[in-house]
């Protein structure tokens, strides 16, 4: 299992829309994420920053990310959520959400 974290800005004028959408994420979108080996996916909000975290249990992260991007229901979901967000990625980056490096992790004693 590998942990992934990411950050993006929430446009204040779309805050309520984004929160409403995420109060009832489409089951088909959730299932696509599960099939792409993502677990424990969470999005946190602080002021106008969204912080995402998930655990990846697969063997080919890039292929699973491509599977998510190719899913028609996920594409429809993104049409609703992307206008609510403002990327913090550098110009020319392929990232929408910016990956955040892990600097510390408290592991379970039994792990």
MIVEXDO-641609 format. One record per residue (C-alpha): residue in three letters; y, x, z. Coordinates in Angstrom, 3 decimals. Each point is the difference from the previous one (the first is absolute). Last residue first. Layout:
<recs>
ALA/Y/X/Z
...
</recs>
This chain:
<recs>
UNK/-3.157/3.437/10.955
UNK/-0.954/-0.788/3.599
UNK/3.328/1.160/1.431
UNK/1.817/-2.249/-2.457
UNK/2.548/1.918/-2.029
UNK/3.688/0.075/0.808
UNK/1.628/0.739/-3.366
UNK/2.937/2.213/-0.875
UNK/2.176/0.964/-2.969
UNK/-1.265/-2.518/-2.553
UNK/1.911/0.195/-3.249
UNK/1.904/-3.069/-1.175
UNK/-0.633/-1.257/-3.544
UNK/3.063/-1.662/-1.529
UNK/-0.574/-3.615/-1.124
UNK/0.777/-0.290/-3.700
UNK/-1.439/3.379/-0.968
UNK/-0.150/1.354/-3.547
UNK/2.992/2.209/0.777
UNK/2.652/0.542/-2.660
UNK/2.854/-0.569/2.425
UNK/-1.111/0.660/3.586
UNK/-1.825/-2.790/1.830
UNK/1.931/-2.196/2.438
UNK/-0.950/-3.142/-1.888
UNK/1.987/-3.159/0.574
UNK/-2.033/-3.069/0.870
UNK/0.434/-3.782/-0.175
UNK/-0.058/0.049/-3.809
UNK/-3.453/1.642/0.315
UNK/-1.544/-2.814/2.050
UNK/-0.143/-2.910/-2.446
UNK/-0.939/1.899/-3.163
UNK/-2.307/2.065/2.214
UNK/-2.035/-3.113/0.805
UNK/-0.399/-0.760/-3.710
UNK/-1.244/3.571/-0.597
UNK/-2.379/-0.399/2.947
UNK/-1.406/-3.154/-1.590
UNK/-0.475/1.786/-3.348
UNK/-1.861/3.001/1.535
UNK/0.783/3.162/-1.959
UNK/2.174/1.520/2.745
UNK/-2.742/-0.505/2.590
UNK/-2.602/1.670/-2.224
UNK/2.437/2.875/-0.665
UNK/0.340/0.510/3.771
UNK/-3.802/0.051/0.236
UNK/-0.209/2.615/-2.740
UNK/2.635/2.173/1.701
UNK/-1.678/-0.302/3.416
UNK/-3.403/1.103/-1.280
UNK/-2.622/0.286/2.790
UNK/0.658/-3.144/2.026
UNK/0.797/-0.695/3.668
UNK/3.807/-0.067/-0.134
UNK/1.829/-0.961/3.177
UNK/3.318/-1.747/-0.330
UNK/3.589/0.307/1.170
UNK/3.251/-1.413/-1.352
UNK/3.492/0.498/1.412
UNK/2.708/-2.361/-1.195
UNK/3.553/1.079/0.713
UNK/2.922/-2.433/0.245
UNK/0.195/-0.184/3.811
UNK/-3.528/1.076/0.933
UNK/-2.813/-1.947/-1.687
UNK/-3.726/0.787/0.181
UNK/-2.586/-0.486/-2.735
UNK/-3.678/0.257/0.881
UNK/-3.162/0.716/-1.973
UNK/-2.983/0.451/2.323
UNK/-2.351/0.761/-2.887
UNK/0.409/0.957/-3.655
UNK/-3.138/0.651/-2.050
UNK/1.249/-1.441/-3.297
UNK/-2.200/-3.061/0.573
UNK/1.953/-0.619/3.217
UNK/3.322/0.240/-1.824
UNK/-1.229/-2.390/-2.695
UNK/-1.128/-2.396/2.736
UNK/3.471/-0.021/1.552
UNK/1.573/-0.760/-3.370
UNK/-2.466/-2.850/-0.594
UNK/0.703/-1.372/3.503
UNK/3.723/-0.296/-0.834
UNK/2.133/1.361/2.822
UNK/1.204/-2.811/2.262
UNK/2.552/1.287/2.538
UNK/0.575/2.814/-2.470
UNK/1.709/-2.289/-2.484
UNK/2.239/-1.514/2.695
UNK/0.972/3.458/1.260
UNK/0.926/1.137/-3.503
UNK/1.997/-3.148/-0.712
UNK/1.816/0.238/3.340
UNK/0.980/3.646/-0.602
UNK/1.195/-0.480/-3.576
UNK/3.755/0.474/0.625
UNK/-0.801/2.895/2.337
UNK/-1.820/1.943/-2.744
UNK/-3.014/1.505/1.743
UNK/-0.097/3.783/-0.398
UNK/-3.300/1.782/-0.594
UNK/-2.413/2.102/2.076
UNK/-3.562/1.236/-0.248
UNK/-2.960/0.942/2.184
UNK/-3.568/0.864/-0.934
UNK/-2.942/0.745/2.313
UNK/-3.234/1.405/-1.407
UNK/-3.480/-1.222/0.899
</recs>
